[in-house]
Amino acid sequence: MLSHRLERGVLVLTVQEDPGIGGRAELASEIVAFMRAHRPAPVLVVIDEPAATPATASAVLRAHRQCGTWGVLMSAATHSAPVRRLLEASADSGGARLVVHPRVDVAISAAFKAAA
């Protein structure tokens, strides 16, 4: 469901399939575990097309709230315009804003520059 790699100092987590309503908490926990292990590296969550659902967006938003308490920069990337809008509209603005990109390469570049 979740793969990871480091690219230009950015932890890139890719959600490959929809966790469904029942899998949201588990996915959020997996994202948080990777963030904890790699902090203070910025994190980019890439949502592949099969995973572009409200359940995935919910898990990403849960993880974003947690990473904000640690001061970890987090962003997301997905080709799905409806999921981008959902993430942008529902992101907690209490900490660092969740930046949502339509392209992975641009998101990695932006996260790398922001962390420098």
C-alpha positions, -999 to +999 in steps of 0.1 A: +000+000+000+029+024+008+063+026-007+092+049+002+124+064-012+147+093-005+152+117-033+173+149-030+169+147+008+131+144+006+113+114+020+089+104-008+061+081+003+038+067-024+003+055-016-004+030-043-039+018-034-070+030-016-069+021+021-107+022+023-126+037+052-113+010+076-076+014+065-073+052+070-059+050+106-034+023+096-022+043+066-018+075+087+002+055+112+025+042+085+031+077+072+038+090+107+062+061+114+082+069+083+082+107+092+094+099+127+122+077+114+134+102+088+128+136+105+138+163+100+137+154+063+108+170+045+081+145+034+062+143+002+032+120+000+024+109-036-011+096-041-012+073-072-043+073-093-058+040-078-054+056-043-069+090-052-099+087-028-114+106+001-101+078+024-065+084+013-069+122+017-082+117+052-052+096+061-028+121+047-045+149+066-042+129+099-005+125+093-001+161+084-016+172+117+010+150+135+040+162+114+030+197+122+036+191+159+072+179+151+080+208+127+084+185+097+076+200+064+050+179+045+035+182+011+014+160-012+012+154-049-016+138-070-029+141-105-065+140-091-079+175-090-108+165-067-084+150-042-061+181-044-091+203-037-101+181-008-066+182+007-063+220+003-098+227+017-094+204+047-058+210+057-053+223+093-039+258+091-028+258+127+008+248+118+027+246+086+004+246+056+000+215+036+012+223+000-005+202-026+010+198-061-003+182-093+032+170-103+057+149-083+089+164-098+078+200-090+068+188-055+102+173-048+120+204-061+098+227-039+103+205-008+141+204-014+143+242-017+120+248+013+142+226+035+175+242+024 
